Amino acid sequence: MAAARKDGAGKDETPLWARLERPAPAPRQTLSPHRIATAAVGVADAEGLDAITMRRLATELGVAPMAAYRYVSGKDELVELMVDHVYGELKLPGDTSGWRETLREIAVKTRELMLRHLWLAQLPPSAMLALTPNRVAVSERSLRAVEGLDLDPDTAMAVVNTVNSYTHGVIGAEIAMRLLMAGQGWSSEQQVFTSLAPQLSYLLDTGRYPAFEQYIYKGRRKDDPGWQFETGLEYVLDGIAARLFGE
């Protein structure tokens, strides 16, 4: 068990995950990290991350406003707990999968996860970079997938991060579209395109963007984000394979 560390003001500086692994301080606890995270995730899924406050959480849990502070020091740690909680939904591929199949499956499941929890695309920097057990487990599985490729540790992480960056970048744009639609009360992407029509018409009429105009008028998959995501992912994996094996 990690020993408690105190700062100059006597505040416990032990990392969140080490604190949560300590035995419960009393035999009958009405709260638990799981219950706290479940309640907070429910609020964020329905109303967004901005709706999360420690007071709102206490109301959802039916406890005193200070009760959750026995587990998390404030909203920053609460969001970390939420992130770890939902990443626990991501079922990792078995060890028999090859490197490409593993990275592809994790990317597809990450997209599914983030579309269930749109607030994951709006995390503050501290939570975006937070190391949580379930998040690190995803990185661990990804790195294990490329262990047999004879890569040094830095290159292995670069390969994994390339797929991660593609995944989060594309999903971020897809979620932005969903949030825009929700904010405007729109039910279809066609309403988004209609709202953009005046700007689009002006830009295309300048004649300066012929390749983009070709896509606008001849593209047939503009409203199929699943196809767009998986097609782009295959090209990313193809590029990695070509660099590694000259394929």
Disulfide bonds with the S-S distance in Angstrom:
none
